[in-house]
Amino acid sequence: MRISRYLTAASAATIAFTASSALAQDTQDGVSNDEPASDVIIVTARRQSETLAEVPTAITVFSADAIDKAGIERADDFVQLTPGVTIVTGTAEAGDTQINIRGINGARDAESSVALVVDGILKTNTAQLNQDQGTLRQIEILKGPQGALYGRNAAAGAIVIQTLKPSDVLEGGVTLSAAEDETYKASAYIAGPFAQDAGYVLSASYMTTDGFYRNDFLGSKTIDDQEIWSVDGRFIVGLGEATELDVKARYSQLRGASINFNAAFHLPNFAGVNPDFYEDVNDHPFNFYSNIRPTNEQDTFEASAKIEHEMDAVTLTAWALYSDVSQALTADGTSADFARFTFPAGTQDSIDASNACFTSTAALTGFPVNSPGFVGQTPVPFIFDPATGSTFGPYSPTTCDGTQFQIRDQKDISAEIRLASNTGGPLEWQVGAYYLHIDREVGVSLGADLGQGIIEQLYNAPGTSNPTTQLYNDEFNTDVYAAFASVDWEASDRLDIGVALRYDIEDRSVSNLVPNAVDPFTGGPINPGQAFGAIPDQSESFKQLQPKVSLRYEISPSANFYANWGIGFKSGGFNNQGASAIVDQAFNQFIGTNVLIEDVFDKERSSAFEAGIKGDFLNGRITYDLAGYYTEIDDMQFFEFFVGAFGLLRVVSNIDEVEVYGAELNLTAEIIDGWDIFGSVNVTESEIKENLSRPITVGNQSPYTADYTINIGTQIDQPLNDRLNLVARADYRITGPTWFHTVQDDPSPTLFSGLLPGSALMLPAFVGDAEYSITEREAFGILDARIGIESDNWSITAFAENLTNRKYLNEVIPAIEFGGSFVSPGGLRRFGVELGYNF
């Protein structure tokens, strides 16, 4: 089997990784100054302080030293260093982040599968997953269901972050870096006492880059450029000897590009005309030539307060969080090849769009777009007029594909109260309650491109310069109520048993905000779902009991066996209302597919078991962690993207049953004082057991799940003299083959299958069928390296990201009934230099 083969290879090569191989942590990281210097890492994986070796689960920990030496700033950085975890972020917009842990993925447009906990407070917006979180001091990545301990959306795991806490000593630091592509970063912090029993932390960061890719039509750097800044403040005050108040606030702003995709076609029967109609996504040459400058705006404000009160035998902890994240994007459209804006109808808007389309096409005849696309003499798609027609794909240099404007605004208020024992005895417990309220508005607006740009509002009336032709706009409200408790019992000096339980109720409702307006092109309603009647308000309640049981047994002073089992839960929700009817009419009835999409998608529930052994030998110079896991997921949530003559549609479907199992090995070795090597291997097997949404996909793999990940690295920290140290680090990450859709080796009919028989070509329907075996992302390896000189107060470091300039794909989004995929490229090589000063 692949698992044993990979693990054997990993063991032979001493491939392993735990970031906890970094140096011992200081008082800020939870280790008292009274303790001797060691590699002991203190974690809070079970919401209590314990050593890494005692935690009955696989966990990756990054200490303050590891964060600094690896150049970690946000989730994208530490995920790449964590076995069995992958990330897709920023391909559509800045807040669009999906983290996959051991086969469980966060579906776009649904809730995250990974809880983000910062300084003890749970954040609920997926857009916050890959933002700066302040001055980082420790990061813990927990795998498997963590809802019983960490709460909402922890079905796949949890990311637990600690930031700098003020002490009674003034400290601060500044870091500046410059790299290729006009990439500049700056961050700074200052922390110290404010008054007696009070302290503060102030920090700020700034980043700007032109990005790796260019718009060939506009002649500008507008594909992946970004400018981001943020400010964070933290104030901690003692309210007497037993009470501490911790208040935080942060604001961040992002301005940049969005929708950095190309299209690739997978139509084997068209390949006789041009081989590029049947294109392996891994061979796609990226060129961008949209006539619309894609933009992305994200503004985040959050404020929280946490209070801890120590009593004789218990500690009371209560916190509240307010969060406001607003996002908007503009981009070119996707409708060119389905002639939505090509043929004039009876309205002036349709005539204007058609004239603009013909004018721009005639002016651009022969413009070099990606093959098999071409710009002919007229905008008529080639299957209707093979002599003079055009085929653009989406995001063309003409106006024929229209425009899109999207918003996602979310405000939420949450609070938790918890009572926990603090006696340090053999029995420790906690009990508490949680509440969350979310107001979320989501809008997707398609408009005609009249050559005058995009009006950034969801509805533009007929006769404007950017009339709206399709609109989805919904308001979602969510109330979450939860109660939880846990008990950890030290049954003997060698045996610990833990039991945790949480019960969640999520009351969700949706209201349609689309006005009663007419599509000026078709004469139908502006929201296709309204063609089947008025869209009523809807509400649903999703409930789940989440138990977790864990066990640790000390085999010897240097080895621990552990096992755990738990239930994971992610709430169901609502698609854009009318989505089910649109898919049924546009695809099932037109081309004979069997795709089941519901306006209400179900909750996701998983049952996960893990067992392993962790320990060390040679007096701690070599550490290891070997684990195996098995997970069953019911109604796994999965993002689907549909493109057709109706425009575009984003929905969440359910995969009825998925089975995942795998193994993970971590090793680390201290060769000599100041020289560590480390690495890991994770192998994940997955299989779709049942899928009523797409029955042909049974037997395929879980989407967004890499077959394996391998990490190899080394770190050197050696003195050059009594004041200077040489510091060097290299990290090599191999990510295995990855499918991004449930449809994999499966042929499927497309809209072309329905259009061809009635076209001028009069070809049989099967000629338009697609075949998706060439949509699997191939394995790729990325090497990052840093080398520099450090003193007690300053440092200078040269770094390289993707040193070998490996070309790879960030994401592939197959649009099955469209006959192709939307593909996004990964980052290229970038060299830079970093300067740091601290006091």
Helices and strands as residue ranges (DSSP letters): H 2-12, G 19-21, G 27-29, E 42-43, E 50-51, G 52-54, E 59-62, H 64-70, H 75-79, E 85-89, E 97-101, E 104-105, E 114-118, E 121-123, G 126-128, E 136-143, H 147-150, E 157-163, E 171-179, E 183-195, E 198-209, E 226-238, E 243-256, E 262-265, G 268-270, G 275-277, G 281-283, E 295-310, E 314-332, G 336-338, H 348-363, E 403-421, E 427-447, E 468-490, E 495-512, G 528-532, E 538-556, E 559-570, E 573-574, H 579-583, I 584-588, H 589-591, E 600-601, E 604-617, E 622-644, E 647-672, E 675-690, G 695-697, E 705-706, E 708-719, E 725-735, E 738-739, E 747-748, H 751-755, G 756-758, G 765-768, E 770-771, G 773-775, E 780-790, E 794-801, E 809-815, G 816-818, E 820-825, E 830-838
